[in-house]
Amino acid sequence: MPKSIDELILDIVQRITNNGNAIKAVNLLFLLAEAKNSLSYSTVAEFLKMNKIQSQALIEKCGELLKQDVNDSGEYEFQLFHEYVREWFE
């Protein structure tokens, strides 16, 4: 069992990113850490140069660390679930 929140986040990130080998997942987590607002599937797809279906699959893969919101247009948006996780990536 992890001894600290840092170790818990590290364990989750290593699992999600296949120990850093799943580059798109790594890029998504860093993108969300830098984003000031929640990002939609289409925004993630645009930044990571993938289609919307690929971005949906990637966001689902990283779901343990994400919070889902719905914007005024009814579109799903995502961000890291806690500010501490964002700071962890810095």
N, C-alpha and C positions, 0 to 999 in steps of 0.2 A: 504494500500500500504506500502511495506517495507520502512523503513527510511534510510537504508544503504545497501551497497553491502553485508555486512555480514548477515543482516537479509534476504536479497533476496536469498543468497546461502542456509541459514538455512531452509527457506521455501521450496526450491526445494528439498533439501536433505530429509527433513521430509516427503514430499509427495512421493518421489521416494522410500524411504525405509520404508514407512508405519510407520513413527515415530520410526524408528530403529528396527522394528520387522521383516523386510525383510532382514535377515542376509546375504544372498548371495549378495544382492545389496550393503549393507554396506561394505562387504568384497571386492567387486569389486572396489568401490570408494577408499577405503584405498590402495588397490593394485595399482591402477592407480596413486594415490598420491605419492607412494613410487617408482614407476617405473621411470627409467631414460630415457626410450625410449617408443615409441608407442608399444602397445601390440596387437597381432592378436587374432582372435576368438579362434584359437587352443591353443595359449599361455594362454589366460584367462581360457579356459576349463581345461587345465593341472593344473594351480595353484589352481583353485577353485574346482577341483575334480568333474567335470561335463562333459557332452558330448558337442560337438560343437554346436548342435542345442540349447541346454540350454544356452550356452554362448552367442549365437546370440540373443536370447530372452532377456537375462539379459542386454546385451549391449544396445539393443533397448530401454529397460525400463529406462535406465540411460542416454539416448541420449541427454537430455537437457544440461548436463554438459560435454559432450564429443565432441571432434574434430575428424573427420575421415580423414585418409590419405590412400594412396595406395602406397605400397612398390614397389621395382623394379621388384618383381615377380608377381605383379598385385593383391596381397593379401591385403585385407582391414586391417588397423591397427587403434587403437584408443588410445587417451590420453585425459586427462582433458583439457578443451578448453582454459584455461588461467592459468598462473603461480599463480595468486592470489588464484584461487580455490585450487590448490595444497597446498599452504601455509595455507589456511583456515583449511585443514585437520590436519595440524601439531598442 
